[in-house]
Amino acid sequence: MNKYNWKTFGQGKISQFLQKNLDNNKLAHAYLFVGKEHLGKSLLAKEFTKSILCQDYHRQSQNSVEFLPCGQCVFCQQFEKGIHPDVYFLKKEEDKKNIIVEQVREMQKILYLASFLNSYKIALIEQAGDLNESAQNALLKVLEEPRKKTILILVANDLNMLLPTIISRCRVIKFQPVATEMIFHYLINLGANREEARVFSSLAHGQIGLAISFFNNPDYYKLYLERTKQFIELFSYNLTNRFKMIGDTLSVYDTPLGKAEFLIQELDDWQIFLRDILFLKNNLGHLITNWHFQEQLQKLAGEFTSRKTIMLMKKIEEIKATLSYNINPRLAVENLLLNF
């Protein structure tokens, strides 16, 4: 019987690998969990962290434990409440674009202090891609001089956002999309009907966390439908009205950072829609995601060439990359609309 009761799904091989690290007491000084959003990276990082602390607690007290994490010991309870004195969560400050060097230096000071509970000291960076270059260079010094029983766990969506020297000093764990059929059956077990499970598992594109969000939060799914409908309407507008719609939408967000984060999610959805058009143009209609907009997709598939569709998808990918570099979000998307 597996003694680990991790609340994760779809990443069995990764879970087994990390559990083997624990069983053999061969923990790396740094891990890098990398993969698309909504694959369970942060959840698994927390389950792993909690298990390290729990196992160490029981070893110190010379007690056996049936499951890891047990959820009952003082270490587990402190971690759940976010008050474990030997766990440090590093994330960007509110309304800041990046994690800055001063934050990394503060983390380093805390990691280098003696453990409060004679346990592991663990730093968890859930959005490692938010580290600016100076912060990454400071982090590199921490990685180059690992302390005993000190572990860093970085979580990132894209390896390209991190310095190669940081990547090389971490045990890299690559997360893969979860099979649509697995997500479908998982949603059924959560209580979804077959129609809901079919729609949400298809929309998720292997990102199980996204499928769960659609199921648990009807407003989230409704917002997705509204955004997709708005994107379809863009094709019927002239350029002036397209610019106005984008301007009105972005005006809701007060900061450039808020605008950029919204646009990245929006552009992800646009890419999915354009991919559906490409499928229809190549007689692969059974693969489309937005089946509830099939009529509109068919119409656009008749108006778009495959070449233009591919060009737009590539253009979107380029703009998503530039949004990470203080590019004016509105100008970036207006530049895209010129190509519609």
N, C-alpha and C positions, 0 to 999 in steps of 0.2 A: 504494500500500500504506500502511495506517495505521501510523505509526511509534510509536504508543502501545500498550504491552502491559499495559494495566491489567487487573487480575484482578477485574473487576466484571461483573455481568450484569443485564440488564433495565432499565438506566438509560442507554440509548444516547444519547438527546437531551441529557441532562445532561452526559455524558462528552464529547460533541462540543462543547458550549458551553464547557466548561472547557478543553478542548484548544485551542480557537480563541483563548481568552484567552492561553494560553501561546504559541501560534504568532505572535500579533500583539503579544506583549509588552505586553499591556494588562491587567495584574493589578490587581484591586481591593485596597484596603487591608484590607477585611473581607468575609468571606463568611458566610452563614448557611444551613446545610443543614438543612432542616426536613421532617418527615414521620413517619409511624408507625414504630414499631420494626421492626427486621429487614428494612429496605428497602435496606441497603447504604450508608447515609450515612457511617458511620465508616470503612468500607473505602475508599470513594471519596475521602473527605477525606485519608486517608493516601496513597493513590496520587497524588492531586493534589499534596500536599505534597512527596512524594518526587520527583515530576517537576520541580517548581519548583527544588528543590535540585540535582538532577542536571543539568538544563539550564543552570543558572547555573555549575556547576562546569565544564562543557564549554566554555561561552562564555569563562570566565576563562582556561582553558588553551588556547583557540583550537583545540579538537579537534571534529571532527564525531562524531555518534553516530547509530547506526542506529535504536535504540529508546529510548524514554523511559518510565519510568526504566530506565537500563541495567542496574542491579543489580550493577555491577562497580566503579564509581568509589568513592572514599573517602566521598563524601557519602551515596551509597546504602547503603553498608555500615554506616556509623555510624547512619543512620536506622533500618535494620533491627534493629540491636542496641539501639536506644533510647538511644544515647549521643551523638547529634549535638548539639554545644554550642550551636547556634543554634535549636534547636527546644525549645519549652517546652510540656509537657502539664499543663494545669490541670484538676484533678478534686477532688471532695470527699475529705476525709480519712476514713480508716476509722472507722466507727461515728458519723460526723457526718451530720446530716440535710441540710446545705447546704454549698455553697462560700461561704466567708465573706470579708469585705472585706479582711482582712489578706492572704489568699492572692492576691487580685487586685492589691493594692499590691506584693506581692513579685514577681509576674509583670511588672508595669509597670516596676519597677526593672531587671529583667533584659532586657526588651525595649529599654529605652532605652540600654543599654550598647552599645558598639561590637561589631560582629560578630566572632567569633573567627576565622572562616574567610573574611572579606570577602564574605559571602554574604547572603541574605535571613535575617531573623530572623522565625520563625513561631511563633505560639502556637496550640495546638489545644485547644479546650474541647469534649470529646465529649459532655458532658451539661450543656449550657448552662442547661437548665431547673433545675439544682441551685443556680444562683446565687441567693442571697437578695437582698432589695431593696437593702441597703447595698452588696453586692458588685456588683450591676448598675449602681448609680450610679457606683461607682468605675470599672467597665469603660467606662462612657459617656465618662468623661474621656479614657481611652486612645483611644477611637474618634473623639473630637472633635479630638484632636491627633495624627494619624497621622504616624509617622516614615517617612522614605524607606526603601524595601526592608524594611518591616515589615508582616507580614500576620497578621491574626487569622482563624481559621476556627472558627466556632461550629456545633455540631451539637445540634439540639433536636427533640423529638417533638411539641411543641405550641407554636405562636406565642404562645398566651395566657399562657404562663409567663414571657414576656419583656416588658420595658418597650417601648412603642411607639417611644420615642426610640432604643433600641438597634436595633430592627428597621429603622428608617428610615436608619440609617447603615451598613447592610450590604447587600451584593448578595445578595438572597434567592434561594435555589435550592430549589424545592419538589419533593420526591420523591413519586412516585405509586406505588400498588400495581402489581405486575407481573402480567400476564395469567396466569390459571391454566394455560392451555395452554402458555405459555412455560415456566412452572415445571415442568409435567409433562415436557416434552421435555428440560429441563435435568437433571432427576433421572434420566431414562432414560440420558442421556449419562454421568452419574456412576456408573451401574451398577445403578440400581434396577430391579426388575421392574415390569411395567405396573400391577400391583395396588398395590404400594407407591407408585409415582408418582401414581396416581389418588388414593389416600387422603391422602398428604402434601401434594400440591398443593391439594387441596380444603380441608384443615385450615388451610393457611397464610394464606388470605384475601389473597393478593397479597404476603405478606411472605416473600420468597424465603429470607431467612436462617432463618426458622422452619422452612420445609420442609427445608432442608439439615440443620438440627439434628435434626429427626425422623429423617431418613435415616441420618445419621452416628452418632447416639447412641440406640440402641434403648431405653436406660433412660429417656431424656427422653420418648420417645413413650409408654412404659409408665406413666410418672408422669402424663402428660396423661390417659390412659385411666382411671387410678385416681382422679384428681381429678374427672373427669366422672361416674364411677360414684358417687362420694361425694355429688356434687351431686344426682344422681337420688334417692339414698337419703333426702336431706333431706325430700323431699315425703311420704315415708311415716311420718315421725316426728312426734310431738307437739312442742309448742314447747319443753318442758323438754329433751327429747333433742336437738333442733336446737341449742339453746344449748350443751349439753354437747359436742356434736361440734365446734362451732366453737371452744369453749374449749380442748378437747384438741388440736386442730390448731394453734392459735396458740401454745400453751404450748411448742412446739418452739423458738420464736424468742425470744431473750433480750431484744431491745430493741424499743421501739415502732417504730423505723425498719424493722427486719427484719419485723415483723408487717405494717406498712403495705405494704411492697414485695411481700410474698407475697400479700396480699389484692388488690392491684391486678391482679396476674396472674390470680388466682383469679376475680375479678369479670369480667375480660375473657372468660374461658372460659364463665362463666355467661351472659353476654350472647349469645355465639354459640349456646349451647344454646337459649335462649329465642327467638332469631331462627329457629332450626330449627322450633320449635313454631309460630311464626307462619306460616312457609312452609307447613307441613302444613295448618294451619287454612284457608289460602287456596288449596289445591290446587296448591301449588308444590313438591311433594315432591322434584322433580328438582334443586332448588337447595340442599337441606339439606347440611350439613357432616358431622354426626355420623351418617353412614349406618349405622355399626356399632351404634348405639343406636336404630335405627329403631323397634323394637317399643315401647321405653319412651317414645319421643317421641310415637308414635301414641296411646298411653294418656293421656299428659299433655295432648296436643292435644284430646282429648275432654273433659278436665276443666277446662281453662282457657278463658276467653273471650279474644278478641283484645284487648279493652280491658284486661283484667288483665295479659296478657303485655306489652303496650306499657308499661303503668304500671310493671311491675317493671324493664323495661329502662331506663326513664327514671330510676327510683329508683337503680339501680346506677350510672348515669352521674353522678348527683348525689353519691353516696357516694364514688366514685373521686376526684372533685374535692375533697371535704372532707378526704380522707386526706393531702393535701398541706399541711394547716394544723394540724398537731399535734392532730388529733382522735383520741380513743381508738379504735384500730382495732376492738377487740372490741365496744364500744358501737355503733360505726357499722354493723357487719354484723348485730348483734342487732336493731337498728332495722329493717333490711331484712327480716329473717326474720319480723318481726311482720306483714308484708304478704303472706306466702306463703299 
